[in-house]
């Protein structure tokens, strides 16, 4: 009695050809790239042919410890594909748009914006937060007062 079982990992991000990675450290920190080939268990060959200059990465081998796997995949990317086919597949999968819409990219952009604030801009943010908290506390006080009555 042989059972046909199709076992798939639940929601795991696998290291596979076509997986889009975010480079966390090294000379291409903050860039996006797609895995083109798995060199060995700890290194992969990546290529990031993005139209956006800020996220473009040249074809290079990189350690898996220096990248974070994203949920984005370029489907049916041939193993060891050249830069031109990778660029066409990147465009077809619309990776740049997917990345821009992701909460990860938005969070990174916000962190970058906050890092570049001047002292006066930080002061203004602090004052706005205090005003918002004051309004919230005032609204809660009204609710508590009406609940007692």
N, C-alpha and C positions, 0 to 999 in steps of 0.2 A: 504494500500500500504506500504509494509515493504521493506526497502532498506538494502541490505547486504553491509556493509561498513567495511573494514578491516583497522582500524586506527593504524598506526605505527608511533612512534616518529621519526622525521628526524634527524638521526645522533646523537642521545642522547646516552650517556654512562649510562646505567641503573645499579643500584645495583641489581645484580642477581647472583644466584649460578653459578659458573664457570667463572665469570668475574675476570680477573687478575688485581691486584692492586699493586701500588708502595707505599711502606710505607715511608712517609715523616718525621715522628718524632717518638720518643720513642726508646726503646732498640734495635729494629730491623730496624732502619733508613737505607734507601738505599736498602732494600731487596724487592724481588718480592714474591707475594703470590696469591693464588686463593681463592675466597670467597667460602666457603664450606656450610655455613648456615647463615641465617640472624637471629641474636639473638633477637634484638629489633630495633626500628627505628634509633637508633644512634650507634649500635654496630653490628659487624659481626664476625663470626668465620672464620679465614683464615688458610691456610696451604700452605707452599711454599717448595715443595719437589725438588727443582732444583738440578741438578748435580753440578752446579757451586757453590762452597762454598761461594763466595762473595755475591750471591743473595739468598741463602737458608734461609728459615724462618721456625721455628717450628710451630706446630699447636697451635694457641692462639686466644682468643677473642681480638678484637681491635676496637677502636672508629673510626667511619667513618670520623671524623674530622682529623684523623692522617694519612689517606691514600688518594691517588689520583687514580681514576679509569683510566685504560688504555683502548685502543680500542681492546685489545686481549681478547678472550673468549675461554674457554675450552668447546667445544660443548658436550651436553648431559651428563654433570657431574651430578650424582645422588645427591640429597640433603643429607647432613650429611655423605658423603662418607668418609671412613677411609683414612689414609695416603697412603697405598699401591695402592688403586684404583686411588687416586688423582695423585700419581706419574706416574702411567701408562698412564693416560689421559694427563698429562703434557708432557710426552715424545712423545705421539702420536700426540698431537697438535703442538709439536716442539716449545714450548714457549721460551726456552732459545735462540734459533736461531732467532726467531721473535724479541725478545727484543734486542739482539746484533745488529740487522740490523736497529732498529728504530732510528730515529733522536734524540729522547729523551735520549736513552742510550749513543749515541755518544756525545751528548752535555754534559751529566754528566761526561763522561770519560775525555773530554777536560777540564772541570772545575776542576776536580780532579788533572789532570796533571799540570794545571797552578797554582793551590794552592801549589803544592809541588816543584815549581821552586826555585832555589837559587837566590840570588841577582845578581850574574854574569849572570845566564841564563836569568833573566828578562831584564838585560841590553842588552844582545845579541838580544833578541826579539825586544826590542825598536829600536836598530840600524837597524835590518832587515826591520822593518816597515817603518823607515825613508827612507831607500834606495828604497823600493818599491814605496813609495809616490813620491819620487824624479823622478823615472823613469816614473811614470804615468803623472806627471806634465810636464815632458820633451816631452812626446808623445802628450799631449794636446796642448802644445805650438807650435809644428810642424804643427798640424792640423789647429790651428788658423792662423799661418803664411801663410800656403798654401791657406787658404780660403780668406785672404785679397788680395793675389796676383792674 
